[in-house]
């Protein structure tokens, strides 16, 4: 018998799953670095109008995030299944990390 994969239809349903895929602080820190790189590249793109910052931002952000999943979390990035919700999850996690609240989100998960 094959297990049925859960399909999330709202960000509210998706968020606990997203958090569960980022339990390891090192993975979250890798995401933080990647999102910071993406934000810097967006700013530089807007300031310089040089498209060179698009691939740098994409490779930098996804490279760090996916490395965090591969090396620390040992799971598949949610981006592969839920690209849009995963992007919003990354942004929410980034904001919560700036506020020092992401650890609280992880602690709320069942063991």
Buried (B, 14 or more C-beta within 10 A) or exposed (E): EEEEEEEBEEBEEBBBBBBBBBBBEEBBBBBBBBBBBBBBBBEBBEEEEEEEBEEBBBBBBBBBBBBBBBEBBEBEBBBEBBEEBBBBBBEBBBEBBEEEEBEEBBEEEEE
